[in-house]
Amino acid sequence: MNDSVLKPFGLHIKQLRKDTALSQEELAARCGLDRTYISGIERGLRNVSLINLFKLAKALDVAPEKLLAFEVDND
């Protein structure tokens, strides 16, 4: 179950980051998080807390719910 949620979420975050032309380092700095944490999110290895979800949304200049607007494979 984790892979079916965390991987697509990570790819979604990565795309949002690229859409804003930010590097992982720049996004991490804006969030006050470590670059390796951002990398882990994008690779589907990290389960993001609610607080960090809001930090990511603010750093990407999107509403928090936009971070959760991604497709999950239910197989």
C-alpha positions in Angstrom: 0.0 0.0 0.0 2.8 2.5 0.8 4.3 2.3 -2.7 0.9 2.8 -4.3 0.5 6.1 -2.5 4.0 7.4 -1.7 5.5 6.9 -5.2 2.8 8.8 -7.1 2.7 11.5 -4.4 6.5 11.9 -4.8 6.3 12.1 -8.6 3.5 14.7 -8.2 5.7 16.8 -5.8 8.6 16.5 -8.2 6.5 17.7 -11.1 5.2 20.7 -9.1 8.8 21.5 -8.1 9.9 21.4 -11.7 6.9 23.5 -12.8 8.2 26.2 -10.5 11.8 25.8 -11.8 13.1 25.0 -8.3 15.9 22.6 -7.6 15.6 20.2 -4.6 18.0 22.4 -2.7 15.9 25.5 -3.4 12.7 23.8 -2.4 14.3 22.4 0.8 15.6 25.9 1.7 12.1 27.4 1.2 10.6 24.7 3.4 13.2 24.7 6.1 13.8 21.0 5.4 16.9 19.0 4.3 17.5 18.3 0.6 17.8 14.6 1.3 14.3 14.7 2.8 12.9 16.3 -0.4 14.7 13.6 -2.4 13.1 10.9 -0.2 9.7 12.4 -0.8 10.2 12.5 -4.5 11.4 8.9 -4.6 8.4 7.7 -2.6 10.5 6.8 0.5 9.1 9.4 2.9 5.6 9.7 4.4 5.1 13.4 4.7 3.7 14.8 8.0 0.8 17.3 7.9 3.1 20.1 9.0 5.6 19.4 6.2 2.7 19.1 3.7 1.8 22.7 4.6 5.5 23.8 4.4 5.7 22.2 0.9 2.5 23.9 -0.2 3.7 27.3 0.9 7.1 26.8 -0.7 5.5 25.8 -4.0 3.0 28.6 -3.7 0.0 26.3 -4.0 -3.0 25.4 -1.8 -2.2 22.3 0.4 -5.0 20.4 -1.3 -3.2 20.7 -4.6 -0.4 18.5 -3.2 -3.0 15.7 -2.7 -4.4 16.0 -6.2 -2.7 13.0 -7.8 -3.8 9.6 -9.0 -3.3 6.4 -6.9 -3.0 3.0 -8.4 -5.5 0.9 -6.4 -4.3 -2.5 -7.7 
